Amino acid sequence: MGKDFIDEFIPSKDTRAYLHSIHYEFTDLEKATIVANHIMISYEEKVKWLNNFMHQISDDALKDRISKALENLSYNESFFDFVFIPHDFRHGDIVRCLYGDWNTTEFCEKVGIILNYSDKEYEFYKNVKGDYSDVQVCVDIKFDGAAYQGEFEHEHINPIYIERITLNEKDERRAYLNYLTNLYSKKDAMGENDNSKPEYAGGSDDLLEQRYLGNYIPVQDEATGKWCVQMGYGFESGDVNYIATEFSGMGLIYHLMYNGEMDHVHGFDSVLAMVLQDPEHVDIVTEYDEYSEQEIKMVKEIKRAVAFVQSHHRPMTNEELRKNGRDELYCSQST
């Protein structure tokens, strides 16, 4: 009992430091409640501490509660009074959570982020009249170690089991968590309530290179969608067009005229993008036999659709789309 209570029973270094910085002292009831509900000490340690504590306090009512609780401590949550744990965790803090099930000694380190928790929320929960569970902070758990846990994974965790974690600048988890912080901050500033979050892509180029070090034929990474291949001069990753070009030594090329000047791209998707963005100033060059008959027709029909919308100020109906398709088919067969 000679140890400082905070040093002995508050596992989080950050919560512990904050409590000391404000010279906080728990009441005897709060101390008993924290120990009785502690999930990082054994049942035997709880019983020993509560027994000793019971004989050192003068509050007879509390002594009686401890005595009765000790008769059945492992089977019910005898002490579950609300205990507010002062802390300084706020929105954007990258944290790790140290916790487990009742009376266990096996704990997994989970890494996540505190989102949408401001001074306003802190003051609200500070004055809640509930039970011991109401002091918990909602943490978006994103990683169990390095393993991504999914978009909607979150847990409510007592601040005594939360502490900040500093991730290396090259740690791919850090970039994703910082992105979520900024995303939520922007949405909050704009008054948006949509809490949807992008799925974690995972897999930095360094990790991809380690994963596909022996792949001399291109393979697609499921997590990122990137194609990867180990070439003689080094590792490459990117979209399928780029990797196919690097792997084969032969790239696709599509010439076109843009604003009257010759230009080129390396994929038909890029041609479509340019035509859709600026159909009046982009014309494909067909004399080099780079475009298939289907591709030529598609570009032509895109331009026709744009012209129709611009002249009629509405989209084509299904019947008009079908008619245009039949007309194009008839014209191609006639020629």
C-alpha positions in Angstrom: 0.0 0.0 0.0 3.1 2.2 0.2 3.0 2.8 -3.6 1.3 5.8 -5.1 -2.2 4.6 -6.3 -1.9 6.3 -9.7 1.6 4.8 -10.4 0.4 1.3 -9.3 -3.0 1.1 -11.0 -3.0 3.4 -14.0 -1.2 1.5 -16.8 -1.3 4.3 -19.4 1.8 6.4 -19.2 -0.2 9.4 -20.7 -3.1 9.2 -18.3 -0.8 8.6 -15.4 1.3 11.7 -16.3 -1.8 13.8 -16.8 -3.3 12.8 -13.4 0.0 13.7 -11.7 0.2 17.0 -13.6 -3.2 18.2 -12.1 -2.4 16.7 -8.7 -5.5 14.5 -8.9 -6.5 12.2 -6.0 -9.1 9.5 -6.2 -11.5 8.9 -3.4 -11.5 5.6 -1.4 -14.6 4.5 -3.2 -13.1 5.3 -6.6 -9.9 3.4 -5.7 -11.8 0.3 -4.8 -13.9 0.5 -7.9 -10.9 0.9 -10.2 -9.1 -2.1 -8.6 -12.2 -4.3 -8.6 -12.8 -3.7 -12.3 -9.1 -3.7 -13.4 -8.4 -6.0 -16.3 -4.6 -5.9 -16.2 -4.1 -7.4 -12.8 -5.0 -10.9 -11.6 -7.8 -11.9 -9.4 -5.4 -12.8 -6.6 -3.8 -9.3 -6.7 -7.3 -7.7 -6.5 -8.3 -9.7 -3.5 -5.0 -9.0 -1.7 -5.1 -5.3 -2.4 -8.8 -4.9 -1.4 -8.3 -6.9 1.8 -5.4 -4.6 2.8 -7.3 -1.5 1.8 -10.4 -2.5 3.7 -8.3 -2.6 7.0 -6.8 0.8 6.4 -9.9 2.9 5.7 -12.3 4.3 8.3 -15.5 4.3 6.2 -17.6 1.5 7.6 -20.1 1.5 4.7 -17.2 1.1 2.2 -15.6 -1.6 4.4 -18.9 -3.5 4.3 -19.1 -3.2 0.5 -15.6 -4.5 0.0 -16.2 -7.4 2.5 -19.3 -8.5 0.6 -17.6 -8.0 -2.8 -14.7 -10.2 -1.8 -17.1 -13.1 -1.2 -17.9 -13.2 -4.9 -15.6 -10.9 -6.7 -14.9 -13.1 -9.6 -18.5 -13.7 -10.5 -20.0 -10.2 -10.4 -19.1 -6.6 -10.9 -19.7 -5.6 -7.3 -18.2 -2.2 -7.7 -19.5 -0.5 -10.8 -20.0 3.1 -9.7 -19.2 5.9 -12.1 -15.6 7.0 -11.8 -14.5 9.8 -14.0 -10.9 9.4 -15.1 -9.4 12.8 -16.1 -7.4 12.6 -19.3 -6.2 14.8 -22.1 -7.0 12.6 -25.1 -8.6 14.4 -28.0 -9.5 14.2 -31.7 -6.6 13.1 -33.9 -4.6 11.3 -31.2 -3.0 8.2 -32.5 -3.2 5.7 -29.6 -2.6 2.1 -28.7 -5.0 0.3 -26.4 -3.9 -2.0 -23.7 -6.7 -4.2 -22.5 -8.1 -7.7 -22.4 -11.0 -9.7 -21.0 -11.8 -10.0 -17.3 -8.9 -11.4 -15.2 -6.7 -12.2 -18.2 -3.0 -11.7 -18.6 -3.1 -11.9 -22.4 -3.2 -8.6 -24.1 -3.0 -7.5 -27.8 -1.7 -4.1 -28.9 -4.3 -2.5 -31.1 -3.5 0.8 -32.8 -6.2 3.4 -33.7 -7.3 7.0 -33.6 -9.6 9.1 -31.4 -12.1 10.9 -33.6 -14.6 13.6 -32.9 -13.7 13.9 -29.2 -13.3 17.6 -28.3 -13.4 19.6 -25.0 -17.2 19.7 -25.4 -17.5 15.9 -25.4 -15.0 15.7 -22.5 -17.1 18.0 -20.3 -20.3 16.1 -21.2 -18.8 12.7 -20.1 -17.2 14.3 -17.1 -20.7 15.0 -15.7 -22.5 11.8 -16.8 -24.4 10.0 -14.0 -24.0 6.5 -15.1 -21.8 3.5 -14.2 -18.1 2.6 -14.5 -18.4 1.9 -18.2 -19.5 5.5 -19.0 -16.0 6.9 -18.7 -14.8 5.0 -21.7 -13.5 6.7 -24.8 -14.5 5.6 -28.4 -11.4 4.7 -30.3 -11.4 3.8 -34.0 -9.3 0.6 -34.0 -7.6 0.4 -37.3 -4.8 -2.1 -36.8 -4.0 -5.1 -34.6 -0.3 -4.7 -34.8 0.2 -4.3 -38.6 -3.1 -6.0 -39.6 -5.8 -3.8 -40.8 -9.0 -4.3 -38.9 -11.6 -2.8 -41.3 -13.5 0.4 -41.8 -16.1 0.0 -39.0 -14.0 -1.4 -36.2 -14.1 0.6 -33.0 -14.0 0.0 -29.2 -15.0 1.9 -26.1 -12.0 1.9 -23.8 -11.2 3.2 -20.3 -8.6 6.0 -20.5 -6.4 4.1 -18.0 -5.8 1.6 -20.9 -5.1 4.2 -23.6 -1.8 5.7 -24.4 -0.4 7.7 -27.3 1.9 6.0 -29.8 4.4 7.7 -32.2 4.6 6.0 -35.5 7.6 6.3 -37.8 7.2 8.7 -40.7 7.6 5.8 -43.1 5.0 3.7 -41.3 2.1 3.4 -43.7 -0.4 3.3 -40.8 0.6 6.8 -39.8 -0.3 8.4 -43.2 -3.7 6.7 -43.2 -4.6 7.7 -39.6 -3.5 11.3 -40.2 -5.6 11.3 -43.4 -8.7 10.2 -41.3 -8.0 13.0 -38.8 -7.9 15.6 -41.5 -10.9 14.2 -43.2 -13.0 14.3 -40.1 -11.8 17.8 -39.2 -12.8 19.1 -42.7 -16.2 17.4 -42.5 -16.8 18.8 -39.0 -15.9 22.3 -40.2 -18.3 22.0 -43.1 -21.1 20.6 -40.8 -21.2 17.3 -42.6 -22.5 14.3 -40.7 -21.4 11.6 -43.1 -19.0 9.4 -41.2 -18.0 7.1 -44.0 -14.3 6.5 -44.3 -12.2 5.2 -47.1 -10.9 1.6 -46.8 -7.2 1.3 -45.9 -5.2 0.6 -49.1 -2.2 -0.8 -47.2 1.1 -1.9 -48.7 3.7 0.7 -49.2 6.1 0.2 -52.1 8.7 -1.1 -49.6 6.3 -3.7 -48.3 5.1 -4.6 -51.7 8.7 -5.2 -52.8 9.3 -7.5 -49.9 6.1 -9.4 -50.6 6.8 -9.9 -54.3 10.6 -10.0 -54.3 10.6 -13.3 -56.2 7.8 -12.6 -58.7 9.3 -12.3 -62.1 5.9 -12.4 -63.8 3.5 -9.6 -63.0 1.0 -10.2 -60.2 -1.8 -8.0 -58.8 -1.7 -7.2 -55.1 -5.2 -7.7 -53.7 -5.0 -5.0 -51.0 -3.9 -2.1 -53.2 -4.9 -3.2 -56.7 -1.4 -2.5 -57.9 0.4 -4.8 -60.3 3.9 -5.8 -59.2 6.9 -7.4 -60.8 10.6 -7.8 -60.0 12.6 -6.7 -63.1 16.3 -7.2 -63.7 16.9 -3.5 -62.9 14.7 -3.4 -59.8 11.1 -3.6 -58.5 8.2 -2.0 -60.3 4.6 -1.4 -59.2 1.7 0.5 -60.8 -1.3 0.0 -63.0 -1.6 -2.9 -65.5 -0.7 -0.8 -68.5 2.5 0.5 -67.0 3.6 -2.9 -65.6 2.8 -4.7 -68.9 4.9 -2.2 -70.7 7.8 -2.5 -68.4 7.6 -6.3 -68.4 7.4 -6.7 -72.1 9.5 -3.8 -73.2 6.7 -2.9 -75.6 4.3 -0.2 -74.8 1.0 0.9 -76.5 0.8 4.3 -78.1 -2.2 6.2 -79.4 -1.6 9.3 -81.5 -4.1 12.1 -81.5 -4.5 15.8 -82.3 -5.1 18.2 -79.5 -5.8 21.8 -80.3 -4.3 21.2 -83.8 -1.0 19.7 -82.5 0.1 16.1 -82.6 0.2 14.3 -79.2 0.1 10.8 -77.9 -0.9 8.7 -74.9 -0.1 5.2 -73.8 -3.6 3.7 -73.2 -7.0 3.9 -74.7 -8.5 4.9 -71.3 -6.4 8.1 -71.6 -7.8 8.7 -75.1 -11.3 8.4 -73.7 -10.6 10.7 -70.9 -9.3 13.4 -73.2 -12.2 13.0 -75.6 -14.8 13.3 -72.8 -13.1 16.3 -71.2 -12.6 18.2 -74.4 -14.4 16.6 -77.4 -14.2 19.6 -79.6 -10.5 19.9 -79.6 -9.4 16.2 -79.6 -9.3 14.1 -82.8 -7.7 10.7 -83.0 -5.1 10.0 -85.7 -6.0 6.7 -87.4 -3.4 6.5 -90.2 -0.9 4.6 -88.0 -3.3 1.6 -87.5 -3.0 2.1 -83.7 -6.8 2.1 -83.1 -9.1 -0.8 -83.6 -12.4 -0.5 -85.6 -14.3 -0.6 -82.3 -12.2 2.1 -80.7 -12.7 4.4 -83.7 -16.5 3.9 -83.6 -16.6 4.5 -79.8 -14.7 7.9 -80.1 -17.1 8.8 -83.0 -20.2 8.0 -80.9 -18.9 10.0 -77.9 -18.5 13.0 -80.1 -22.0 12.5 -81.6 -23.5 12.1 -78.1 -21.8 15.4 -77.0 -23.2 17.2 -80.1 -26.7 15.9 -79.4 -26.7 17.0 -75.7 -25.3 20.4 -76.7 -28.0 21.0 -79.3 -31.0 19.5 -77.4 -29.9 20.4 -73.9 -30.9 17.0 -72.6 -29.5 13.5 -72.6 -30.6 11.0 -75.3 -33.4 8.6 -74.5 -32.8 4.8 -74.6 -34.6 4.7 -78.0 -32.4 7.4 -79.4 -29.3 5.7 -78.1 -30.4 2.4 -79.8 -31.3 4.2 -83.0 -27.8 5.8 -83.2 -26.3 2.4 -82.6 -28.3 0.9 -85.4 -27.5 3.8 -87.7 -23.7 3.4 -87.0 -23.9 -0.4 -87.6 -25.8 0.1 -90.9 -23.3 2.7 -92.1 -20.3 0.5 -91.2 -21.8 -2.5 -93.0 -22.7 -0.4 -96.1 -19.1 0.7 -96.5 
